[in-house]
Amino acid sequence: RAPMGSRRASVAFARAFAARGCSASATGANGAPPMMTMMTPGATTSFARAFASTASLKAVKRADAPLVESANAPDAPERIDVAFRDVLDVKRAVAWVKANARATFAESVDMSVHLGVDPKRSDMIVRGAVSLPHGTGKTVRVGVFAEGEEAEEARRAGAIVVGGDELIKTIKDGGSNAINFDACVGTPGMMPKMKEIARILGPRGLMPNPKLGTVTADVGAAVKALLGGRVEFRAEKNAIVHAMVGKVTFEDEQLEENIAAVFKKILELRPKGKGAPNASKYLKKAYLSSTMGRGSAKMDLASLTETAAAYQG
């Protein structure tokens, strides 16, 4: 039932609601019937009681709901830390992210760069790959679609999944559950056959691509590059590039060099066609964060550019 003292307010609300619904024209567009007719006094009172009862029940549930908090949840950052944070150079950003990593495991460090491109245009797609000088700190399982001598070369290089027609059939029948690798390489001769599983590998970013160097006859070198810390990135629909640059357990200098390698590659991929942004409008913002860290560090674009220019990789 509605609490004492709220019935009169609820009845007034219901009557105002009904009157507002009836204030529309008698007929809608193209002679359509009116959206709402005048409510009778009895219907108005019933509606008011139901409305007040529902509102009271929700208020009781909110008041009685227990406050559940994770034992591992970090302290919430102060408003000033989020709204008025400083723009940091690369060294200070790396130090800030490492200091604010709270998880018990080795968190990954990710860099996000907002670009001034239009990803909907095919000539403004920013997509590439780069080998990090100090790796990603992550164990990568590499799968190779090859046959004969090229398959043996892939196994010697360290690929854990190697196959041809049989591997394609296994993935086609088993779907995503049959995929047990994190990166994929294919030979040019296997690509026509891999069309059968393109819909399975493509959405997961595993379909080999000649622009990324994963479609090659030199499968040994491609496998070693993936195992050595090769990362791929692409500007998503909001023109933001996300790339992993290491772990919080890395030394500061190692993270700085990995950041420089990725940022240098992003600069090299700036579109040059008609309507493409110039150098001053290509970069908008850049942030550095960890997997479960306390917020993210906003990086100075001038410092990033200088660090990338000084990197010799």
Disulfide bonds with the S-S distance in Angstrom:
none
